[in-house]
Amino acid sequence: MNKNYYENILNKLKDYFGNINRIDEDFFHELIKAVLSQNTTDKNSIQAYNNLIKIINYDLKNLSNDKYYTKVKESIKIAGLTNQKTKTLFALGKKFFLNQEYLEAEKRIRKLEVSEIINTFLAIDGIGLKTISCAILFGLKKSSFPVDTHISRIVQKIRNKKISKKNIQLEIENSIKDREKLKALHLYLIELGRNICGSRKQDCQVCPIRELCEDYRSK
């Protein structure tokens, strides 16, 4: 594989899609959004997040208070996996917000190395590598490359071989060091998966990276 392979993909996707803007929030808010986004649509996860923030009075510290448990559970129902996600949010709240404000907790997290952050949060049931990587990339503005189902499917297709999500992440992080480029590639690949290279239907003739796709070239 050419050492500039993923850089080339990024450049072609940028030329095709143009700029994709995303408003990033702080670490813990991005982490909560990522938890709620698991196995649901963007529309539902955003609604669940907005419901949640209102029900806890815009104070993440209330995620450590059991009197909010049922209210939170009801507020995020639209995102599915309600029991698991509620347990995860309160495990997060009790670990980080019980005796301190979330901004103080975030300051502590920012002092850690990315590998330490990943290991810390993977210990919480319901937080996987993709979820914590989203919070690192968007919330801490540090280099990380979350791999969702769209990205996993597309990378395996363009490489024409099976690669685990973890290895895809490592491969891309080793190839691209710049955080802004990692963020852009993440967003572009998701856009590609939603609009051109779907799981059931692929419009290869309009795909901007078909020349770099081993699956397309093998046909």
C-alpha positions in Angstrom: 0.0 0.0 0.0 1.3 3.4 -1.0 2.3 5.5 2.1 0.1 8.3 0.8 -2.9 6.1 0.1 -5.2 7.5 2.8 -4.0 11.1 2.1 -4.9 10.5 -1.6 -8.4 9.3 -0.5 -8.8 12.3 1.7 -7.9 14.7 -1.1 -10.3 13.1 -3.6 -13.1 13.1 -1.1 -12.5 16.7 -0.2 -12.6 17.7 -3.9 -15.9 15.8 -4.3 -17.7 16.8 -1.2 -16.2 20.2 -0.4 -15.9 21.3 3.2 -18.0 19.5 5.8 -18.5 21.6 8.9 -19.0 20.1 12.3 -19.4 22.0 15.6 -17.4 20.2 18.3 -18.2 20.4 22.0 -16.1 19.5 25.0 -14.9 16.0 25.9 -17.6 14.7 28.1 -20.5 16.1 26.0 -18.9 14.5 22.9 -18.5 11.2 24.8 -22.2 11.3 25.9 -23.2 12.0 22.3 -21.1 9.0 21.1 -22.7 6.7 23.7 -26.2 7.7 22.6 -25.3 7.3 18.9 -24.6 3.6 19.2 -26.9 1.5 16.9 -29.3 4.4 16.0 -29.7 7.2 13.5 -28.1 10.7 13.9 -31.6 12.2 14.1 -32.6 9.9 17.1 -29.3 10.3 18.9 -29.4 14.1 18.6 -32.9 14.2 19.9 -31.9 11.9 22.8 -29.0 14.1 23.7 -31.1 17.2 23.7 -33.7 15.5 25.9 -31.1 14.3 28.3 -29.4 17.7 28.7 -32.7 19.3 29.5 -33.8 16.6 32.0 -30.6 16.9 34.0 -30.9 20.7 34.0 -27.8 21.1 31.8 -25.6 19.8 34.7 -23.6 16.6 34.0 -23.1 16.2 37.7 -26.7 15.0 37.9 -25.6 11.9 36.1 -24.2 10.8 39.4 -27.5 11.3 41.2 -29.8 8.2 41.2 -32.9 10.3 41.5 -32.4 11.3 37.9 -32.0 7.7 36.7 -35.6 7.0 35.6 -35.9 10.5 34.1 -32.8 10.0 32.1 -33.9 6.5 30.9 -37.2 7.9 29.6 -35.4 10.9 28.0 -33.1 8.8 25.8 -35.6 6.1 24.9 -35.7 7.3 21.3 -32.0 6.3 20.8 -32.7 2.6 21.7 -30.7 0.3 23.9 -32.1 2.3 26.7 -31.1 0.1 29.7 -27.5 -0.3 28.5 -27.0 3.4 27.6 -28.6 4.6 30.9 -26.3 2.3 32.9 -23.3 3.6 30.9 -24.2 7.2 31.5 -24.5 6.7 35.2 -21.4 4.7 35.5 -19.6 7.6 33.7 -21.3 10.1 36.0 -20.4 8.3 39.2 -16.9 7.8 38.2 -16.2 11.4 37.2 -18.8 13.8 38.5 -19.7 12.5 41.9 -17.2 14.6 43.8 -16.2 17.2 41.2 -17.6 19.4 38.4 -17.2 18.0 34.8 -14.8 20.8 33.8 -12.4 19.8 36.6 -12.7 16.2 35.4 -12.0 17.3 31.9 -8.9 19.1 32.9 -7.6 15.9 34.5 -8.4 13.9 31.3 -6.6 16.5 29.1 -3.3 15.8 31.0 -3.3 12.1 30.0 -1.8 10.5 27.0 -4.3 9.3 24.4 -3.5 5.6 25.2 -4.2 6.3 28.9 -7.5 8.0 28.1 -8.6 5.0 26.0 -7.7 2.5 28.7 -9.5 4.5 31.3 -12.8 4.7 29.5 -12.8 1.2 27.9 -13.1 0.0 31.5 -16.6 1.4 31.6 -19.2 -1.0 30.3 -20.9 0.3 27.2 -17.9 2.5 26.0 -16.0 0.9 23.2 -13.0 2.0 21.1 -15.0 3.9 18.5 -17.0 5.7 21.2 -14.0 7.0 23.2 -12.1 7.7 20.0 -14.9 10.1 18.9 -14.6 12.0 22.2 -10.9 12.2 21.8 -11.0 13.4 18.2 -13.9 15.9 18.6 -13.8 16.8 22.3 -10.1 16.9 23.2 -9.0 17.8 19.6 -6.3 15.1 19.7 -5.4 12.7 17.0 -7.6 9.6 16.9 -9.6 7.9 14.2 -13.0 6.5 15.2 -14.1 3.6 13.0 -17.8 3.1 12.6 -19.7 0.6 10.5 -19.6 2.8 7.4 -15.9 3.3 7.6 -15.2 -0.3 8.4 -17.2 -1.5 5.4 -15.7 1.0 3.0 -12.1 0.4 4.0 -12.5 -3.3 3.7 -14.1 -2.8 0.3 -11.4 -0.5 -1.1 -8.6 -2.7 0.3 -10.5 -5.8 -0.9 -9.7 -7.7 2.3 -11.0 -8.2 5.8 -9.5 -5.8 8.4 -10.7 -5.4 12.0 -11.9 -2.0 13.1 -9.0 -1.8 15.5 -6.5 -2.4 12.8 -8.2 0.0 10.4 -7.9 2.7 13.1 -4.2 1.9 13.7 -3.4 1.8 10.0 -5.0 5.2 9.4 -3.6 6.8 12.5 -0.1 5.6 11.5 -0.6 7.0 8.0 -2.1 10.4 8.9 -0.8 12.3 12.0 -2.6 15.6 11.6 -5.8 15.8 13.7 -7.7 18.0 11.3 -7.0 15.6 8.4 -8.1 12.6 10.6 -11.3 14.5 11.4 -12.0 15.3 7.8 -11.3 11.8 6.6 -13.7 10.4 9.2 -16.5 12.7 8.2 -15.9 12.2 4.5 -15.9 8.4 4.7 -19.2 8.5 6.6 -20.6 10.8 3.9 -19.4 8.4 1.2 -21.0 5.5 3.0 -24.3 7.2 3.4 -24.6 8.6 -0.1 -22.6 6.5 -2.5 -21.0 3.4 -1.1 -23.9 1.9 0.9 -24.1 -1.6 2.4 -26.7 -2.7 -0.1 -26.2 -0.4 -3.0 -23.0 1.2 -4.4 -22.9 3.8 -7.1 -19.3 3.1 -8.2 -19.6 5.2 -11.4 -19.8 8.4 -9.4 -17.5 7.3 -6.6 -14.6 9.8 -6.3 -12.2 7.1 -5.0 -13.0 4.3 -7.4 -9.6 4.5 -8.9 -8.1 3.7 -5.5 -10.6 0.9 -4.7 -9.2 -2.6 -5.1 -12.7 -4.1 -5.2 -13.7 -1.8 -8.2 -10.5 -2.4 -10.0 -10.9 -6.2 -9.7 -14.2 -6.3 -11.5 
